[in-house]
Amino acid sequence: MALLAGLFVISGAVTLYFAPFPTSLTIWHLIVMVTGWFLAWGGSYVIINKRVEDIDPLILPIAALLTGWGLLLQARLAPSFMLRQVLWLILGCTAMAALTVTRKLSRLLRRYRYTLLTAGILLLAATLIFGVNPSGVGQRLWLGVQGVFIQPSEILKLLLIIYLAAYLSERRDLIRAESEGQSLWLMVLGPMLAMVGLALLLVGWQQDLGAALLFYLTFATMVHLAWGKPTYTLLSLLLFTPVVVVGYVVSARVAHRISIWLNPWAPEQADRAFQILQSLFALGAGGLFGQGLGHGVPTLIPAVHTDFVFSALVEEFGLAGGIALILCFAALAQRGVRLARQSSSAFESLLAGGLTALIVIQSWVIIGGNVKLIPITGVTLPYLSYGGSSLLTTLTVTGILLNLSAPHSPPLNLSLSPKTTHPPSITVGHLGKGLLAMMLSLAVASGLWSVGQANRLNNYPSNPRPILEEARIRRGSILDRNGKALASISVGPAGYVERTYPVPEAAPVTGYTSLEYGSEGIESVCNARLRGDDALTAWDEAVNRLLHRESSGQNVRLTLDADLQVLAQESMRGLEGAAVLIDARTGAVLAMTSSPTYDPGSVAEDWESLRSADDAPLLNRATQGLTQPGMIVAPIILAETWSQGYADSPPPPLTLRVPINGEEVGCKEEPTTTSWQSALASQCPAPLAQIGKELGGDELSRAFDTWGLLDPPEFALPTVASEYDPSTIDASAEAIGQGSLLVTPLQAVRLIGVLANQGEMPALHLIQSSTSGCDLEESGAPRRILTPNRAEEILSTLPHFNRSVGLLEHALAGSDRVQNWYLGLNSERVPRYAVAVLISEEKSSDKAMEIGEMLLQQVVDQP
């Protein structure tokens, strides 16, 4: 069994060496840990086996296993304290071995009980004057000399049991005298209560709730062991109730501990209950088999290496590991109870039972606090928690138990009186059942949180573990059509992944992903694919969890061209608007900009300013920026006019001004001819307004619907459409794009794309192919709007510019804004590429046309 414990320590050290968590732990820490453990326990085995025969065969290997487990957890949680803990282990094992081989130990302990207890109380009292706290803050419960600190309360609990065992073993028969009418209970209990009360008064004065609870429960246990009278035991436990009530009223610290125990979930407890909530989150994260040593995040729990070692153990070893630990303590309890029952003297029986109860009760108190069975008390977990005084005391207890189990300990010749109503063997049996019940309660409570409430805990809003787990997922890259990364990742030394955006100008398309604020754009649309969720089966997830393999996503390739995207976004710098460039034959979106924009790599840092900015940089104006279309609706009006047999030429007079919202609008310049091309080039609204009036609202609404302006386009990114009520429209205003119809640049580029694609509306798409794991709404095929001949006729009416053909229009948007539109094609004869540019300014300008033509020329010039 000892060799198995050694193998456990070695394998744990190797696991920690290859674990990914970021701490100051080095291979030298692990070498010191393993060497120190083998030195401490190897030396103890040699000394004990040479001097003593037939000691209890289980106590020593269980203690060795638990201390090794504790060193592994300390290396995991607080490597900077590792050397100290190893030194305390060596010192503790030395004391344990010395006590084990000491002859007549029980006689010496019994003889000097008053001296030992008095020394312990004086040490504890000294902390009231000379007490310090090694951390610099908190209760001053330690005494320190030259950087070495001891906690007197740890030593006093052992000395108190020695005193009670000796005192009670000599006064057991006096209870019978009391039952015969002799009121001797004050004579029996008085001195004992005075000593115990003084110890409790000192720890209570220091507000050391853990030590007070431990002292009191140990006292109640010893009373029951000695006399076995239910009345005394019940009275001892009930007396603690008013103590708790007084503590709750008088001590803010006690009141705080109790309040967060009763309801740590209350919003007003968020800060004060942080520690216990993190403990419960750790239990939920552990589940049945745990995250694996070095793969959890138990260090999120404050003071985890001292007060919450059990929670850290369950997070990384799972409920199975927690139950294994509880079984180890249960096994120690069984060996101690067996030893107490077989002892030949009352003192040794009480001493063995009391020391066993001390270890188990202390374990119950600290683990019970971790699993919210009782309030947090702040005591250490025997053998496992960091703390020199605690480890030394626990190993001293182990040494005394081993000594009592050795045959060299002669009986004290204190045979049991036949008048005694409850011999120790009977009360020790009660103790064994009680300790078993305590261990069982811990197992049930642990299972409740780590398995029964795991989903609730893992999904609790303030639990940081899902966020940190998400940060380890290696998201796939978002690539442009040539394979250039628009979004990628960088992996830190701890395995945490940071999303990077080599082309921040692509933000309107890629969007962003943030642990705090979610995701947008392609990051959101293709989240399942980028995370790798779409390709994982339940079996894959189980295998990945078992082997601690991080989830890896798949790449998403877009139709976007990174060079065109950068050029388009840079050209919009300082402006408010959007631009969309497409291949009209295939429907591929080559560039999509929105301005002002943002840096997707710094969304988390800039979130508040981005969200509250007046210019709305998070809005994708290309797909969601509805605005007045102005006369870019001319192709729709012409198509409707000619399909119903109206005149091929615009109705005169071209220069007539049209009233719009209290203003009159007319031609931007004098038309040179009376043709549609001249009317559109001169931006004359009168002909379109006249035709709109003749067509009427119903025909216009039907036409707008046919051209896809009344419904959100089917597209990878979220889109919107205008709310449109045909019964309330002004047909003249609608025909010149100054009515209630609003459009987005994405809708506008589809409109001009119809003319470039021989009458078919392009099926716009942003992702190169149908990709699993993307929540796509892109249409799969073009839709016929016009006949090829009709599309060619309308195309021939469009004005010619420097290097393109299209529409340059200006729409009024209130009293102080003008929407400058440019819809263009790269050629009149064989057009392929279409662009829509929208710039919102205080006055009309040709800036939209300049940007549009530059983009068209750039895409044509590409190899």
C-alpha positions in Angstrom: 0.0 0.0 0.0 2.9 2.4 0.7 4.4 1.6 -2.7 1.0 2.4 -4.3 1.0 5.7 -2.5 4.5 6.4 -3.8 3.4 5.5 -7.4 0.5 7.9 -7.0 2.8 10.7 -6.0 5.2 10.1 -8.8 2.5 9.8 -11.5 0.9 13.0 -10.1 4.2 14.8 -10.3 4.6 13.7 -14.0 1.1 14.8 -14.7 1.7 18.2 -13.2 4.9 18.6 -15.2 3.0 18.2 -18.5 -0.2 20.1 -17.3 -1.0 23.3 -19.2 -1.9 25.6 -16.3 0.3 28.7 -15.9 2.1 29.0 -12.5 5.5 29.3 -11.2 5.8 25.6 -10.7 9.0 24.1 -12.2 10.5 20.7 -12.4 12.7 21.5 -9.4 9.5 22.0 -7.3 8.4 18.6 -8.3 11.8 17.0 -7.7 11.8 18.5 -4.2 8.3 17.4 -3.6 8.8 13.8 -4.6 12.2 13.6 -2.9 10.9 15.1 0.3 7.9 12.8 0.4 10.0 9.7 -0.1 12.6 10.9 2.5 9.9 11.7 5.1 7.9 8.5 4.7 10.8 6.2 3.8 12.7 7.3 6.9 9.6 6.8 9.1 9.0 3.3 7.7 12.6 2.3 8.5 12.6 3.7 12.0 9.2 2.3 12.9 9.8 -1.1 11.4 13.1 -1.5 13.3 11.7 -0.5 16.7 8.1 -1.6 16.6 6.3 -4.7 15.5 2.7 -5.3 14.6 1.4 -1.7 14.4 -1.9 -1.1 12.7 -1.2 -2.0 9.0 -3.5 0.7 7.5 -3.0 3.9 9.3 0.5 4.5 8.1 0.0 4.0 4.3 -3.3 5.9 4.4 -1.6 8.9 6.1 1.3 8.6 3.5 -1.2 8.6 0.6 -3.1 11.6 2.0 0.1 13.7 2.6 1.3 12.9 -0.9 -2.1 13.9 -2.3 -1.8 17.1 -0.3 1.6 17.9 -1.7 0.4 17.4 -5.3 -2.5 19.8 -4.6 -0.1 22.3 -3.0 2.2 22.0 -6.0 -0.8 22.6 -8.2 -2.4 25.5 -6.2 0.5 27.3 -4.4 4.0 26.1 -5.6 5.6 29.1 -3.9 4.7 27.4 -0.5 5.9 23.9 -1.6 9.3 24.0 0.0 7.9 25.0 3.4 5.2 22.3 3.2 7.8 19.6 2.4 9.9 20.8 5.4 6.9 20.6 7.7 6.2 17.1 6.3 9.7 15.9 7.2 9.4 17.5 10.7 5.9 16.0 11.2 7.0 12.5 10.1 10.0 12.7 12.4 7.7 13.6 15.3 5.3 10.8 14.2 8.0 8.2 14.1 9.4 9.3 17.5 6.0 9.1 19.2 5.3 5.7 17.6 8.5 4.1 19.1 8.2 5.9 22.5 7.6 3.4 25.2 5.1 4.2 28.0 3.8 7.1 25.9 0.3 6.9 27.1 1.5 6.9 30.7 3.5 10.1 30.1 0.7 11.8 28.4 -1.7 11.0 31.2 0.7 12.1 33.9 1.5 15.5 32.4 -2.0 16.3 31.1 -2.3 19.5 33.2 1.1 20.8 32.2 0.5 20.1 28.5 -2.9 21.8 28.5 -1.7 24.8 30.5 1.2 25.3 28.1 -1.3 25.1 25.1 -3.6 27.6 26.7 -0.8 30.0 27.4 0.4 29.8 23.8 -3.1 30.5 22.6 -3.4 33.4 25.0 -0.1 34.8 23.8 -1.6 35.4 20.4 -3.8 38.0 21.9 -0.7 40.1 22.5 1.9 38.8 20.1 -0.3 37.3 17.4 0.5 37.9 13.8 -1.0 36.9 10.4 1.6 35.6 7.8 -0.4 37.1 5.0 -0.4 40.6 6.7 -4.2 40.9 6.9 -6.9 39.0 8.7 -7.1 37.5 12.2 -3.8 37.3 14.1 -3.9 33.7 15.1 -0.2 32.8 14.7 3.0 33.2 16.6 6.1 33.9 14.5 9.8 33.7 15.1 12.3 34.3 12.2 9.8 33.6 9.5 8.5 30.4 11.2 4.9 30.5 12.2 2.8 28.2 14.4 -0.9 28.3 15.1 -1.4 27.5 18.8 -5.1 26.5 18.3 -3.9 23.6 16.2 -1.7 22.3 19.0 -4.3 23.1 21.7 -6.9 20.9 20.1 -4.6 17.9 20.6 -3.6 18.8 24.1 -7.3 19.3 25.0 -8.1 15.7 24.0 -5.2 14.3 26.0 -6.5 16.3 29.0 -10.1 15.2 28.6 -9.2 11.6 28.0 -7.1 11.5 31.3 -9.7 13.6 33.3 -12.7 11.7 32.2 -11.1 8.2 32.5 -10.7 8.9 36.2 -14.3 10.1 36.8 -16.5 7.8 34.8 -17.8 5.9 37.9 -18.9 9.1 39.6 -21.9 9.3 37.4 -23.4 6.2 39.2 -23.0 8.1 42.5 -25.0 10.9 41.1 -27.8 8.6 40.1 -27.9 7.4 43.7 -28.7 10.8 44.9 -25.3 12.3 45.4 -25.2 15.6 43.5 -21.6 15.4 42.4 -21.9 16.7 38.9 -20.4 20.0 39.7 -17.5 18.3 41.3 -17.0 16.2 38.2 -17.8 18.7 35.5 -16.5 21.9 37.1 -12.8 21.6 36.5 -13.3 20.2 33.1 -15.7 22.9 32.0 -13.4 25.5 33.4 -10.5 24.4 31.2 -12.6 23.8 28.1 -14.5 27.1 28.7 -11.2 29.0 28.9 -10.0 27.5 25.6 -13.3 28.3 23.9 -13.3 31.8 25.4 -9.8 32.5 23.9 -10.7 31.3 20.4 -14.1 33.0 20.6 -12.4 36.3 21.5 -10.3 35.9 18.4 -13.5 35.1 16.4 -11.9 31.9 15.2 -15.2 30.2 14.3 -13.5 27.0 13.0 -11.5 26.4 16.1 -14.4 27.1 18.4 -16.7 24.7 16.5 -14.0 22.0 16.4 -13.2 22.4 20.2 -16.9 22.2 21.1 -17.7 19.2 18.9 -14.6 17.4 20.2 -15.6 18.2 23.8 -19.2 16.8 23.2 -17.6 13.7 21.7 -15.4 13.1 24.6 -18.3 13.5 27.1 -20.3 10.9 25.2 -17.3 8.5 25.0 -16.8 8.7 28.7 -20.3 8.5 30.0 -22.5 7.5 27.1 -25.5 9.3 28.6 -27.8 10.7 25.9 -28.9 13.5 28.2 -25.3 14.8 28.6 -24.6 14.5 24.9 -27.8 16.3 23.9 -27.2 19.0 26.5 -23.6 19.5 25.2 -24.9 20.0 21.7 -27.8 22.2 22.7 -25.5 24.5 24.6 -23.8 25.4 21.4 -27.0 27.0 20.0 -27.0 30.0 22.3 -23.3 30.4 21.7 -24.0 30.6 17.9 -26.9 33.1 18.5 -24.7 35.3 20.6 -21.9 35.1 18.1 -24.3 36.1 15.3 -25.5 39.2 17.2 -22.1 40.3 18.6 -19.7 39.3 15.8 -20.1 40.8 12.3 -17.7 38.1 11.1 -19.9 35.3 12.4 -23.1 36.9 11.1 -21.4 37.3 7.7 -20.5 33.6 7.6 -24.0 32.5 8.5 -25.8 34.8 6.1 -23.8 33.7 3.1 -24.3 30.1 4.1 -28.1 30.6 4.2 -28.3 32.3 0.8 -25.1 32.8 -1.2 -27.2 33.3 -4.4 -28.8 36.6 -3.2 -27.7 39.5 -5.5 -26.7 41.6 -2.4 -24.4 38.7 -1.4 -22.5 38.7 -4.7 -19.2 40.0 -3.3 -19.3 38.5 0.2 -20.4 35.1 -1.0 -17.8 35.0 -3.8 -15.6 32.3 -2.1 -18.4 29.8 -1.4 -19.9 30.3 -4.9 -16.5 29.7 -6.5 -16.3 26.5 -4.3 -19.6 25.3 -5.6 -18.7 26.1 -9.2 -15.6 24.1 -8.8 -17.6 21.1 -7.6 -20.0 21.4 -10.5 -17.1 21.7 -12.9 -15.6 18.5 -11.5 -18.6 16.3 -12.3 -18.1 12.6 -11.9 -14.5 12.1 -13.0 -13.1 15.7 -12.9 -11.1 17.9 -15.2 -7.9 16.1 -14.6 -4.9 17.2 -12.4 -3.7 20.5 -13.7 -6.6 21.0 -16.1 -9.2 22.8 -13.9 -9.2 26.4 -12.6 -9.5 25.9 -8.8 -7.2 28.9 -8.3 -10.3 31.0 -8.9 -11.2 30.3 -5.3 -9.6 32.6 -2.8 -7.4 30.8 -0.2 -8.0 27.6 -2.1 -4.7 26.0 -0.8 -5.8 26.2 2.8 -9.6 26.4 3.2 -10.9 24.9 0.0 -8.6 22.1 -0.9 -11.5 19.7 -1.1 -13.2 21.8 -3.8 -10.0 22.0 -5.8 -9.6 18.2 -5.5 -13.1 17.5 -6.7 -12.8 19.9 -9.7 -9.7 18.0 -10.9 -10.4 14.5 -9.6 -14.2 14.6 -9.8 -16.7 13.2 -7.4 -14.9 9.9 -7.7 -11.8 11.5 -6.2 -13.8 13.2 -3.5 -15.5 10.0 -2.5 -12.1 8.3 -2.5 -10.8 10.9 -0.1 -13.8 10.6 2.1 -13.3 6.8 2.1 -9.7 7.3 3.2 -10.9 9.3 6.2 -13.6 6.7 6.9 -10.9 4.0 6.8 -8.9 6.0 9.4 -12.0 6.3 11.5 -12.6 2.6 11.3 -9.0 1.9 12.4 -9.2 4.4 15.2 -12.6 3.1 16.5 -11.3 -0.4 16.4 -8.2 0.6 18.3 -10.4 2.4 20.9 -12.5 -0.7 21.4 -9.6 -3.0 21.8 -7.7 -0.8 24.3 -7.1 -2.3 27.7 -7.5 0.9 29.7 -10.1 3.6 29.8 -7.6 6.4 29.1 -6.2 4.7 26.0 -9.7 4.0 24.8 -10.8 7.6 25.3 -7.6 8.9 23.8 -7.8 6.7 20.7 -11.5 7.6 20.2 -10.9 11.3 20.8 -8.0 11.5 18.4 -9.9 9.6 15.7 -12.9 11.9 16.3 -10.6 14.9 16.0 -9.4 14.0 12.5 -12.8 13.0 11.3 -14.7 16.0 12.8 -12.1 18.4 11.5 -12.5 16.9 8.0 -16.2 17.1 8.3 -16.1 20.7 9.4 -13.9 21.9 6.5 -15.4 19.7 3.8 -18.9 20.6 5.1 -18.1 24.2 4.6 -16.8 23.6 1.1 -20.0 21.8 0.1 -22.3 24.3 1.9 -23.4 21.7 4.5 -22.4 24.1 7.3 -21.0 27.7 7.3 -17.4 28.2 6.2 -15.2 28.0 9.3 -11.7 28.3 8.0 -10.1 25.2 9.5 -7.6 23.1 7.5 -8.2 19.7 5.9 -6.0 17.2 7.8 -3.0 16.0 5.8 -3.9 18.0 2.7 -4.2 21.7 3.4 -1.3 24.0 3.5 -0.2 24.8 7.0 2.8 23.7 9.0 1.0 23.7 12.4 -1.9 21.7 11.0 0.3 19.1 9.3 2.6 18.7 12.4 -0.4 18.3 14.7 -2.1 15.8 12.4 1.0 13.7 12.1 1.5 13.9 15.8 -2.0 12.5 16.2 -1.1 9.8 13.7 2.0 8.9 15.8 0.0 8.6 19.0 -2.5 6.3 17.3 0.3 4.1 15.9 1.8 4.0 19.4 -1.5 2.9 20.9 -1.8 0.2 18.3 1.7 -1.2 19.0 1.9 -4.2 21.4 4.7 -2.6 23.4 2.3 -0.2 25.1 1.6 -1.8 28.5 -1.9 -1.4 30.0 -2.3 1.3 32.5 -4.0 -1.1 34.9 -7.1 0.9 35.0 -9.6 -1.9 34.6 -13.2 -1.0 34.0 -15.4 -1.0 37.0 -18.3 -3.4 36.9 -20.5 -0.6 38.2 -19.9 1.5 35.1 -23.1 1.7 33.1 -21.6 2.4 29.7 -18.1 0.8 29.2 -16.0 2.5 26.5 -16.5 -0.3 24.0 -20.2 0.6 23.8 -19.8 4.3 23.5 -17.0 3.8 21.0 -19.4 1.8 18.9 -21.8 4.8 19.0 -18.9 7.0 18.0 -18.1 4.8 15.0 -21.6 5.1 13.8 -21.7 8.8 14.3 -18.4 9.3 12.4 -19.7 7.1 9.6 -22.8 9.2 9.3 -20.7 12.3 9.1 -18.7 10.9 6.2 -21.8 9.8 4.5 -23.3 13.2 4.7 -20.2 14.7 3.0 -20.5 12.1 0.2 -24.1 12.9 -0.4 -23.6 16.7 -0.3 -20.6 16.4 -2.7 -22.7 14.3 -5.1 -25.5 16.8 -4.9 -23.4 19.7 -6.2 -20.9 17.9 -8.5 -23.5 15.7 -10.3 -27.0 16.7 -9.3 -26.6 20.4 -9.6 -23.8 20.4 -12.1 -25.8 21.9 -15.0 -27.2 24.6 -12.9 -23.8 25.6 -11.5 -22.0 25.4 -14.9 -24.6 27.7 -16.5 -24.9 30.1 -13.6 -24.3 33.7 -14.9 -21.4 34.5 -12.5 -19.6 31.3 -13.1 -16.3 32.2 -14.9 -15.4 28.6 -15.8 -17.6 28.4 -19.0 -16.0 31.6 -20.2 -12.5 30.3 -19.5 -13.4 27.0 -21.2 -14.6 29.0 -24.2 -11.3 30.9 -24.2 -9.5 27.6 -24.9 -11.5 26.8 -28.0 -9.3 27.2 -31.1 -11.7 28.8 -33.5 -11.2 28.3 -37.2 -10.0 31.1 -39.4 -12.2 33.3 -41.6 -10.5 33.5 -45.0 -11.0 35.7 -48.1 -11.5 34.2 -51.5 -7.7 33.8 -52.0 -7.1 32.2 -48.6 -5.9 35.3 -46.8 -6.8 35.3 -43.1 -9.4 37.9 -42.1 -9.7 36.4 -38.6 -7.3 34.1 -36.9 -6.1 33.1 -33.5 -3.0 33.3 -31.2 -2.5 30.7 -28.5 -0.9 31.7 -25.2 1.3 29.5 -23.0 -1.7 28.5 -20.8 -3.7 27.4 -23.8 -6.0 30.4 -23.8 -6.9 31.5 -27.3 -7.0 35.2 -28.4 -9.0 36.0 -31.5 -6.9 38.2 -33.9 -8.0 40.2 -36.9 -5.2 40.7 -39.4 -7.6 42.7 -41.7 -9.6 44.9 -39.3 -11.1 46.6 -42.3 -13.2 43.5 -42.8 -15.1 44.1 -39.5 -18.4 44.9 -41.2 -18.3 41.3 -42.6 -16.3 39.2 -40.1 -17.9 40.9 -37.1 -16.4 40.1 -33.8 -16.4 37.5 -31.1 -16.1 38.3 -27.4 -16.4 36.2 -24.3 -18.2 39.0 -22.6 -20.3 40.5 -25.4 -21.0 37.6 -27.7 -20.5 37.7 -31.4 -21.7 39.3 -34.6 -21.2 39.0 -38.3 -19.7 35.8 -39.8 -18.3 35.1 -36.3 -21.9 34.6 -35.2 -23.4 33.2 -38.3 -20.8 30.4 -38.6 -20.1 30.1 -34.9 -20.8 26.3 -34.8 -18.4 25.7 -37.6 -15.7 28.0 -36.3 -15.9 26.4 -32.9 -16.0 22.9 -34.3 -19.3 22.0 -32.7 -21.0 21.0 -36.0 -18.5 18.1 -36.6 -18.5 16.8 -33.0 -20.5 13.8 -32.0 -21.2 12.9 -28.3 -18.5 10.3 -28.5 -16.0 12.9 -29.9 -16.8 15.2 -27.0 -16.3 12.5 -24.5 -13.0 11.5 -26.0 -11.8 15.1 -26.1 -12.7 15.6 -22.5 -11.0 12.4 -21.4 -7.8 13.3 -23.4 -8.0 17.0 -22.6 -8.0 17.9 -26.2 -9.0 21.4 -27.0 -11.9 21.9 -29.4 -10.7 23.0 -32.8 -13.0 24.7 -35.3 -13.0 24.6 -39.1 -12.2 27.5 -41.4 -14.8 29.5 -43.3 -13.8 30.9 -46.7 -15.7 34.0 -47.9 -16.1 35.5 -51.4 -14.6 38.7 -50.0 -11.4 40.0 -51.5 -9.1 41.3 -48.8 -7.4 43.8 -51.0 -10.6 45.2 -52.4 -12.1 45.3 -48.8 -9.2 47.3 -47.5 -9.3 49.7 -50.4 -13.1 50.2 -50.0 -13.0 50.7 -46.3 -10.1 53.1 -46.4 -11.8 55.1 -49.1 -14.8 55.5 -46.7 -12.6 56.7 -43.8 -14.1 59.8 -42.2 -17.4 59.4 -44.0 -20.8 58.0 -43.0 -22.1 55.4 -45.3 -21.6 52.1 -46.9 -20.4 50.4 -50.1 -21.0 47.0 -51.6 -19.1 45.5 -54.6 -20.4 42.3 -56.2 -19.7 40.0 -59.2 -23.2 40.4 -60.8 -22.9 37.1 -62.7 -22.2 34.9 -59.7 -23.6 37.0 -56.9 -20.4 36.9 -55.0 -19.8 39.9 -52.7 -16.3 41.1 -53.2 -16.3 44.0 -50.8 -18.7 45.3 -48.2 -17.9 48.4 -46.1 -19.7 50.3 -43.4 -18.4 53.6 -42.0 -17.7 54.5 -39.3 -16.5 51.1 -38.3 -14.5 49.6 -35.4 -11.5 47.4 -34.7 -12.9 43.9 -33.9 -9.8 43.0 -31.9 -10.6 45.6 -29.3 -14.3 45.3 -28.9 -14.1 44.1 -25.3 -12.0 47.1 -24.3 -14.0 49.6 -26.3 -17.5 48.2 -25.7 -19.0 51.0 -23.7 -17.8 53.7 -26.0 -18.8 51.7 -29.1 -22.3 50.9 -27.8 -23.0 54.5 -26.8 -21.4 56.3 -29.7 -23.8 58.6 -31.7 -22.4 57.5 -35.0 -23.2 53.8 -34.3 -20.0 52.1 -35.5 -21.4 48.7 -34.6 -24.2 49.1 -37.2 -23.6 47.4 -40.5 -25.0 50.2 -42.8 -24.6 48.0 -45.9 -27.1 45.4 -44.7 -29.1 47.3 -42.1 -28.8 51.0 -42.9 -32.2 51.9 -44.4 -32.4 55.3 -46.1 -34.1 57.3 -48.8 -33.2 55.7 -52.2 -33.8 58.9 -54.3 -33.9 58.3 -58.1 -31.9 55.0 -58.0 -35.3 53.5 -58.3 -35.4 54.8 -61.9 -34.8 51.3 -63.5 -37.8 50.0 -61.7 -40.0 52.8 -62.9 -38.7 52.5 -66.5 -39.3 48.7 -66.5 -42.9 49.2 -65.2 -43.5 52.1 -67.6 -42.4 50.2 -70.7 -44.1 46.9 -69.7 -47.4 48.8 -69.6 -46.9 50.5 -73.0 -46.2 54.0 -71.9 -44.1 56.3 -74.1 -40.4 55.4 -74.5 -39.4 59.0 -73.9 -39.9 60.9 -70.6 -43.0 63.1 -70.4 -42.2 66.9 -70.6 -41.3 69.2 -69.2 -38.2 67.7 -67.8 -37.2 70.7 -65.7 -40.4 70.9 -63.7 -39.7 71.2 -60.0 -41.4 68.7 -57.7 -42.5 69.6 -54.1 -41.1 67.3 -51.5 -41.6 67.8 -47.7 -42.0 71.5 -48.0 -39.2 71.9 -50.5 -39.0 71.9 -54.3 -36.5 69.7 -56.1 -35.6 69.9 -59.8 -32.9 69.0 -62.2 -29.3 69.2 -61.0 -28.3 70.6 -64.4 -30.1 71.5 -67.6 -30.7 68.4 -69.7 -29.2 68.5 -73.2 -31.9 66.3 -74.8 -35.4 65.0 -74.0 -34.2 61.4 -73.7 -34.3 59.2 -70.6 -30.5 59.1 -70.6 -30.3 62.9 -70.4 -33.1 63.1 -67.8 -31.3 60.6 -65.6 -27.9 62.2 -66.1 -29.3 65.6 -65.2 -31.2 64.0 -62.2 -34.5 65.5 -63.3 -37.3 64.2 -61.0 -40.4 65.4 -62.9 -40.7 62.6 -65.5 -40.5 59.9 -62.9 -42.9 61.7 -60.6 -45.4 62.1 -63.4 -45.2 58.4 -64.4 -45.5 57.4 -60.7 -48.7 59.3 -60.5 -50.0 57.6 -63.5 -49.1 54.2 -62.3 -50.5 54.6 -58.9 -49.5 53.3 -55.5 -50.6 49.7 -56.0 -48.6 49.2 -59.2 -45.6 50.9 -57.6 -45.8 48.6 -54.5 -46.1 45.5 -56.7 -43.0 46.6 -58.7 -41.0 47.4 -55.6 -41.9 43.9 -54.2 -40.9 42.2 -57.5 -37.5 43.9 -57.3 -37.1 42.7 -53.7 -37.2 46.0 -52.0 -40.0 45.2 -49.5 -38.5 42.0 -48.0 -35.1 41.5 -46.2 -32.7 40.0 -48.7 -31.6 36.4 -48.2 -28.1 36.8 -47.1 -25.5 35.4 -44.6 -25.6 38.5 -42.5 -28.7 40.0 -40.8 -30.7 42.2 -43.2 -33.7 44.5 -43.0 -36.4 45.9 -45.2 -38.6 48.9 -45.1 -42.0 48.9 -43.5 -44.3 49.8 -46.4 -48.0 50.5 -46.5 -49.3 51.0 -50.1 -52.5 52.6 -48.9 -50.8 55.6 -47.4 -48.1 56.4 -50.0 -47.8 59.4 -52.3 -47.1 57.8 -55.7 -45.3 60.8 -57.1 -42.9 60.9 -54.2 -42.4 57.1 -54.2 -41.4 57.2 -57.9 -38.5 59.5 -57.2 -37.5 57.7 -54.0 -38.6 60.4 -51.6 -41.6 58.6 -50.1 -41.9 56.0 -47.4 -39.8 53.4 -49.2 -36.4 52.9 -47.6 -33.6 50.7 -49.0 -30.2 49.4 -47.9 -27.0 49.4 -50.0 -27.3 45.6 -50.3 -30.8 46.0 -51.8 -29.5 48.7 -54.1 -26.6 46.7 -55.5 -29.0 43.9 -56.3 -31.1 46.4 -58.2 -28.3 47.5 -60.5 -27.0 43.9 -60.7 -30.2 42.9 -62.5 -29.1 45.1 -65.4 -25.7 43.6 -65.4 -27.0 40.0 -65.3 -29.3 40.1 -68.3 -32.5 40.7 -66.2 -31.8 38.1 -63.5 -31.4 39.3 -59.9 -28.1 37.9 -58.6 -28.4 35.5 -55.6 -25.9 37.4 -53.4 -23.7 35.2 -51.3 -20.8 35.9 -48.9 -19.6 32.4 -48.2 -18.0 30.5 -51.1 -20.0 27.4 -50.8 -22.8 25.8 -48.7 -20.9 25.3 -45.5 -22.1 23.1 -42.6 -22.2 24.8 -39.3 -23.2 28.2 -40.7 -26.7 29.5 -40.1 -27.2 30.6 -43.7 -30.2 32.3 -45.3 -28.5 33.0 -48.7 -30.7 32.2 -51.7 -29.4 29.5 -54.0 -30.2 30.7 -57.5 -30.8 34.0 -59.4 -34.3 35.2 -59.9 -35.7 36.5 -63.3 -36.9 40.1 -63.1 -36.7 41.3 -66.7 -36.2 39.8 -70.1 -32.7 40.1 -71.4 -33.9 42.6 -74.1 -35.7 44.8 -71.5 -32.6 44.7 -69.3 -30.5 45.8 -72.2 -32.9 48.6 -73.1 -32.9 50.0 -69.5 -29.1 49.6 -69.4 -28.8 51.8 -72.5 -30.6 54.6 -70.8 -28.2 54.9 -67.9 -25.8 57.8 -67.9 -22.1 57.3 -68.7 -19.4 58.5 -66.4 -15.6 58.5 -66.6 -15.1 54.8 -66.4 -18.5 53.3 -65.7 -22.2 53.4 -66.4 -24.8 53.8 -63.7 -26.8 56.3 -61.6 -25.5 59.2 -59.5 -28.4 60.4 -57.4 -29.0 62.6 -54.3 -31.9 62.0 -51.9 -33.1 64.4 -49.3 -33.0 63.0 -45.8 -34.4 65.7 -43.5 -33.4 69.3 -43.6 -29.7 68.9 -43.0 -28.7 65.6 -44.6 -28.4 64.4 -48.2 -28.0 60.8 -49.2 -25.5 60.6 -52.1 -26.0 57.4 -54.0 -23.9 55.9 -56.8 -25.0 52.7 -58.5 -22.5 51.6 -61.2 -21.4 48.9 -63.6 -17.9 48.5 -65.0 -19.2 48.5 -68.6 -22.3 49.0 -70.7 -21.7 46.3 -73.3 -20.5 43.4 -71.2 -20.9 44.5 -67.6 -19.9 42.0 -64.8 -19.2 44.0 -61.7 -21.7 46.1 -59.9 -21.2 48.6 -57.0 -23.5 50.5 -54.7 -22.1 53.4 -52.7 -24.0 55.5 -50.2 -22.6 58.5 -48.4 -24.6 60.6 -46.0 -23.5 64.3 -46.0 -24.7 67.8 -45.4 -24.7 68.6 -49.1 -24.6 66.8 -52.5 -21.3 65.6 -53.8 -19.8 63.3 -56.3 -17.7 61.4 -53.7 -19.8 58.3 -53.9 -19.2 58.1 -57.7 -15.4 58.5 -57.2 -15.3 55.7 -54.7 -17.5 53.4 -56.8 -15.5 54.0 -60.0 -12.3 53.3 -58.2 -13.6 50.0 -56.9 -14.9 49.0 -60.3 -11.6 49.8 -61.9 -9.6 48.0 -59.3 -11.6 44.8 -59.6 -11.4 44.9 -63.4 -7.6 45.5 -63.3 -7.1 42.5 -61.0 -5.3 39.5 -62.6 
